Amino acid sequence: MKKLILIDDHKMLRKGISSYITENSDWQIFAEAEGLEELPQIIKNANTSATSGDKIVAVVDIQIKENADSSHNGFEAVKMLSASGIPSVIFSSYDSGLIIERAVGSEVGAKGFVSKLSDEKMLLDAVNTVASGKTFIQPDLITSFMEAQSLFSMLTKRETQVVKLLQDGRTNEEIAEHLGIKLTTLENYISVIYDKIGCRDRNSLLEKLR
């Protein structure tokens, strides 16, 4: 049996995806969620009801309810699902190369990425591809994804950590505390990041990261 989990805090969007998927494929909607709070029970139910030959895939938006301090808490959902052996396809309007690079990277671990600007058929193609054990990135997003990989290759491991925390909306003070470094040291890292990426301030950096 093919089971799909939908995680998005827009009810009408979930309804639209659900209708298309069930009418145009043999996938069944196993569960829906608006945020992280509902996810542990869904994962438990999925694992409990799973039988040999079942395929389970989750479709996850980047911005979902819970953890209001983070603009990318859908990534946390992907990590939770992945830890339970459930692969995810990110379906989001945040589709810059840098976002895709982070989504499918080892830290988050999504197996697919589709923009919400695409149609439902593209999403279904991604779900089928991921279910077969492969990775799917929307074809017209691959170039920006590869450019982002090239950009991140210019950054050190620590600089990459800083960039990802900036993406999550953390303040400088919060980032310094999280990394266990002095605020002045963090500010030096950020200055170097601006120079490497070609940004003048935090706003222009975040604009590039969207």
C-alpha positions, 0 to 999 in steps of 0.5 A: 500500500502507498501511504502519503503524509501531508504536513502543511498549515494551509488546509485548502492547499492540503485539500487540493493536494489530497484530491489530486493525488487520490484521483490520479494515483494509487496513493492514499492519504494516510495522515495530515498535520498542521505542525510539529506537535501532531507529528510524533503520533502520526509517525507512531501510527505509521510505524505501527500499521506498516506491513511488508511492501508498504511505501510511506512518503511525506510531503512537507512545507518549510513553514508550518505551525509550532516553533514560532521563532523559526521560519524553517521548522518544516526542516525539523519535521523532515528530520523527525520523519527521516529518523523513523525511516520515512522519506520526505519531499519538501513542497514550498514557495521558498525555492532558492538554490540555497534553501534547496541545498540545505533541504536535501543536505545531510543536516536536514535530509529531504529526498525531494524538493518541489516548488509550490509554483509548479503543478500537482503532477510535478509533486506526484512525480517527486513522490513516486521517485522518492518512493522508489529510493531515488532523489528528486529535485524539480528540473528547473531548480537544479541550476540554482541548486548547483550554484548554491552548492558552489557558493557553500563550497566557499564557506568554512564549516563554521561559516555555513553553521552561521548562515543556517542559523541566520536563515532560521531568524536567530539574533546575533546573541542567540547564534553566539550562545548556540555556537559557544563563541564570543559575540565579537567572534561571530560578528567577524564570521558574519563580516567574512560571509558578507564578503564571500557571498557579496552582501552588504548586510543581514537583509540582503543576505537573507534576501539571497537565501530565500 
